[in-house]
């Protein structure tokens, strides 16, 4: 057993918030995602703002770097504390202060006069089927925001009350969840009488898969579809037992007890691969699970775009 860490050092360790930790010791991994919101390259579902952090895909949040290393990176208390102590001993952190923000209910962004640009974006740029887009618009599963020229995807609860929303810019790569979103209610399209669930990282991939199904003459309206809003990596293989499944998936399954079969379509990258492994590990005894992640493209939407381009090329030959 290692030497006890002095209480004076533990005080400094416990006071280090996560954003200050990343800014001082892992700045290469930090990504600014808005005026006061930060995420990281290694954990796309991690968000830090106003002195707090939230790891949305696991439903775990906190304030300090110590909590993050223990709860998300699966380090032991002593290993995490010693890791932070060694960093502080090498370089005293420059504090990054943000005002703590009280939890608020979801406030959907104000809609634009029409959804024309959002519809054009989905159909022309993302190659999603027009009828599927029209259906989603009618169900208010998405709309166009007025202020930032974004498309807003909305997740509803069982009473069709908005509980979750994420924004994606129509002009650049900006994407973020709306403050106050409840991650246990992701973007979804459901069929209560069906026992299959298809799982994706994003709403775009979900709609892309529905489009591909329609193009393959399948009845895309039969199944259940859920976007879990991101994925996260595992630090070490031995920590698989200590990992958790995405909170959106966990909550969906708790509310939809008829589900027997899971089809996983997560991204072809480390975060997607690790999240797929976590889901299979924790749920394989309860569900029939199929890893249908893309093999020759990063995500489902790129598969759709490539097929559309190939079809267009063949027609023009």
Protein Blocks (a to p, Z undefined) as FASTA:
>chain_A
ZZdddfklmmmmmmmcfklmmmmmmmmlpccebjklccdfklmkbcceehiacdfknopa
cfbfmlmmmmmnopafklmmmmmmmmmmmoccdddddddddddddddddddfblklmmmm
mmmmnopafklmmmmmmnopaccdfklopaddddddfkopafbdcdddfkbmcdcddehi
afklccddddfkbcbdcddfbfklmmmmmmmmmmnopafklpccddeeiadddfblklmm
mpccdfklmmmmmmmmmbmbdcdfbdcdfklmmmmmmmmmmmmmmpccddfbdfkbfblm
lmmmmmmmmmmmmmmZZ
